[in-house]
Amino acid sequence: MSTYHIPAGDVEAFAELPIGHQVELQAMLQVFWRVDHAQHGTTMQVWHEAIRDANAYLEARGVECEFRRRTLYGLRKRFHDAGQYWAACVDRR
């Protein structure tokens, strides 16, 4: 099982989040996976492409959120510091 997905044991907690947050988290985890698995020397290009693709996905889903690289840097650090646990990236507001 990949840590870049919502584990089966967390599906109920994930489902309690508003649908927009669920979509954001799934898109965010996809960005993290793409960056973490980028070939050496391509990380900045992958960041740019992954964020562009994620923002297009969010727009298509009607989610009023736009990812920025600076914000995702911090969230990715939080994600990894928490042992690649998705809930570390939940917006607690």
N, C-alpha and C positions, 0 to 999 in steps of 0.2 A: 504494500500500500504506500502511496506517495504522501509525503507530508504537505504537499501543495494542494491537497484537496481536503474537504471536510470529512473527518473520520466518521465511520458509521455510528460510533458511540456518542457523537456530538450533533447528530442530525436534528434531534428535537430542540436543542438549545439554538442551533442555527435557524431552524424554522420559526422560532419566536421573534427573530429580528424582522423589522419591516422589509418588504420585498426589495425596495431600492437598496438597502444596505446589503442584502444577500447578493444582489447582482454586483455591487461594488466590490465586495470581498472576493467573489469568484474571479472577477476581472483582475483584481490586485494580485491574487495568488498566481494567475497566469503570467502577469508581468514578472513577478519574482522568479518563477520557474524559468522563463526565457532568459532573464539576466543571469541567473545562477548557472545556467547550462550553456552560456554563450562561449564560443571559441575564444581562446586567448587573443587579445588584441582587437576584439570586436565589441567589447562591452558597451562603449558609448553609443555606437550605432544601434546595438540591440535595444538599449534603453529607449532611444528615440523612436524606433519602430514599434516596440512593445507598447509604449505609452500612446502613440498615435493610434494603434489598432484598438487598444483598450478604450480610449476616448470615443472612437467611432462606434464601438460596440455599445457603450453606455448611452450614447446619443440615440442609437437605433432602438434601444430598449426604453427610451423615454426617461432615463435616469438623469436628474439634474445634478451632475457631478462632473468635474473635469480633473483628471489626474495631472499633477505637476511633478517633475522629476525630484525636486527638492523635498516635497512632502513624502514621496514614495521612498526616498533614501532613508528618512527617519523611520518610516513604517517597516521597511525591510530590515533595518537594524533591530527594531523591536521584535519583529517576527523571528529573527535568528537568535536573539538573546533569550527568547522564550522557548527555545528548542524547536523552532519552526512550528509554533502553535498558532493557528489561525485567529483565535480569540484575542490575541495580543494586539491585533489590528482593528478591533471593533471600536468605532467611535462611541465613546461613553456619554456624549452629550444627550 
